[in-house]
Amino acid sequence: MLIMSKPFDLHDGLGYRLTIAARSNNASFDADLSQIGLTRQMWCVLIAVGEQGITTPSGIADYIGIIRPATSRTLKQMEKNGLLRRVSGTTDKRTTTVELTAEGKHSLALSLPFAQKQRDHVEQCLSSEEQATLTELLQKLTASAASTASGV
């Protein structure tokens, strides 16, 4: 058993501070997305398909850092909402590609100013040098993680 000279303080932990920073950064963005009927995960799919050109469910899962069953559920909901369509392969019916519908493209266009607003907020809080340092440190922490992120 570890004996500590002073009581453990949650607020002193870097993990806690990272969580609070992420939550506060995401709160207004999530609220903005909800106004146009999107969740953060749906938005990430729109970005993956519409901005990055990723069209396979597994590629989308890898890009946004979620497990494949979660991706499948999100794609199913988005298809139901008319934001995308899944198309079976012509030669191999086991393959599926994903494409945005006109409504999905419209939702993506509506969401991009919200994302830019979040980036602008960070740029107002941190200098370019601080942003670069933070990005480098977060990449180091992420690279040392034992497993892939399980949610966005």
N, C-alpha and C positions, 0 to 999 in steps of 0.2 A: 504494500500500500504506500502511495506517495504521500509524504507529509509535507505540507506547505506552511511556510512561516506566516503568511497572510491569507485571508479568505480569497477564494477564487472569485474574480469579478468578471462577469460576462462582458461588460462594456469595454474591458481592456483587450479583448481578443480581436485579432485581425479578421477572423472569419465572421464575427458578429458585425464588425464595421463594414465589411464587404457586402454582407446581406442587407444591411440597412441602406447603404449607398445604392445598391441595385434596386431595392424596393422603392426608394424615393425617386430615383431616376425613371423607373418604369410606371409609376402611378398615373401621372398625367397622360402619358402615351397610351396606356391601357384604356383610360377613360375616353380619350379621343377616338381610339379604334372602336370602342363599343358604340359610339355615336353613328358609325357607319356599318354596324353589324358584324364587326370582326373581333376575333380574339387575337392575342399576340401570336399564337401558333398558326392561325390562318394567315396572318400577315406574313409570317416567315415563309409559308408555302408560296404565297403570291410573289414574294421577292425571289425565292428560289426559281420559280418557273418563269415569271414575267421579266425579271431583271437579269438573272444569271443563266437562263436558258436550260435549266436542269429539268428533264422531263420524265425521269424514272422515279418510282416511289422510293427505291433504295437510295438513289442519288439525293433525293430531297431529304430523306431521313439523315443521311450522312452530313449534308450541308448544314442543316439546322440543329443537329446534335440531339436527336431524339430517337427512341427505339422504333423499329418498323411497325409494330402493332399500333403505336400512337399515331404514326404517320397515316396508316391505313384508316383509322377512325376519323382523323382530321380530313383526309381526302374524301371520305364518304360523306361527311357532313357538308363539306364545301360543294360537292357535286349536288347534293340535295338542295343546297341554297342557290344553285345556279351559277356558282363562281368558276367552276372548272368542269371538264369532262375527262373521263378516263377512257382510253381507247385501247382495245386488245390488238395485239400484233396480227398482221395479215398472214404471215407464214408460221408463226409460233404463237398460238393463242394464250400461252402462259405469260407472255410478255405484255406489259402495259405501259403506255405512255400517258402523260398528263399534259393537258393544254388548257389555257385560260379561255373562258368564254368572254363575250363582250362585257358582261356584267363583272366578271373577275378583273378584266383590264380596267374597267371604270373604278372599281373599288381600290385597285392598286394605285391608280392615279390620284384618287381622293386621299389615300393614306400617306403618300410621299411627303406632303407638306408637314404632317404631324411628325414624321421621322426627322425631317430637317429641323423642326422646332426643337426636338430633343438634342440633336447634335449642336445646335446653336447655344442651347443652355449650357452644355458641357464646355463649349468653347469660351463662354463668358466666365465660367468658374475656374477654369484651368488654362494656363498659358500653353502655347504649342509645345514647349519643352516639357512641361508637366504631363501633358497628354501623352507624349512620346515615352516618357519614363513609366507612366502608369501602364500604358499598353505593353511595354516590354516586360514589366513585372507581372502583369496578368497572364501574358503568354507563358512566362516561366512557371507560374503556379499551375496553369492549365496543362502544360506539358508534363508536369510532375504528377498529375492526378492519375490514380490507379485505373480509373475506368472512364468511359465516355459519359458526357452529360446526359441525364435522362429526362430533361425537360427544358423548355424555353421560358 
